Each structure stands twice: as C-alpha cells, then as structure tokens.
Amino acid sequence: MSQSAYAKKILENANMKNYNSCDTPMVCRLKLNKLKGGDVVDPTGYRSLIRSLRYIVNTKLDLAYAIGVVSRYMEAPGREHWAAVKRIL
C-alpha cells in the first residue's frame, strides 16, 4: 500500500515540493508550548495540513509520534509549530 501521489499533493499544497528531505521527522527533545498571543500563523491552513498528515499516518507509522505532537497545537499554532510541521513534510 502506497500513498506517494497523495504525499506529493500535500507537498504541493504546502509549497514545499522542491525542499530537501531530512532523516528524522522531528528534532530530538523538541519542546513546543502553547502560545499566549504573538506569533500566530494561519490556523485554518495549519489544521488542513495536519488533517492530511494524519491520514497519511495509516501507511507511514514512523511519522505517527511527530504528527501527534504537532496536532496538539491546532487551536493556535505559532511559527515554531509551523517549523515542526515543515520538518515532518
């Protein structure tokens, strides 16, 4: 079972089609916190991207933990949360 076409579509929607890949989906010992105002990114786009990634977890189990961590911050995502999602992509 493969979802490579769906994964490519997610990358295109996030404007990350030509980015370089990395070995790990999350930085070791990454500490994300809820924001109390300030650097908030577009929550609608963030939620949409997280939903797409959660669908892909069914075939890419190595991403499950990282996606679970970033999905905790769907209410008010900040720049550090967006950077974590970009690393997963």
C-alpha positions, 0 to 999 in steps of 0.5 A: 500500500502506497500513498506517494501521489497523495504525499506529493499533493500535500507537498504541493499544497504546502509549497514545499515540493522542491525542499530537501528531505531530512532523516528524522521527522522531528528534532530530538527533545523538541519542546513546543508550548502553547502560545499566549498571543504573538506569533500566530500563523494561519490556523485554518491552513495549519489544521488542513495540513495536519488533517492530511498528515494524519491520514497519511499516518495509516501507511507511514507509522514512523511519522505517527509520534511527530504528527501527534505532537504537532496536532496538539497545537491546532487551536493556535499554532505559532511559527515554531509549530509551523517549523515542526510541521515543515520538518515532518513534510 
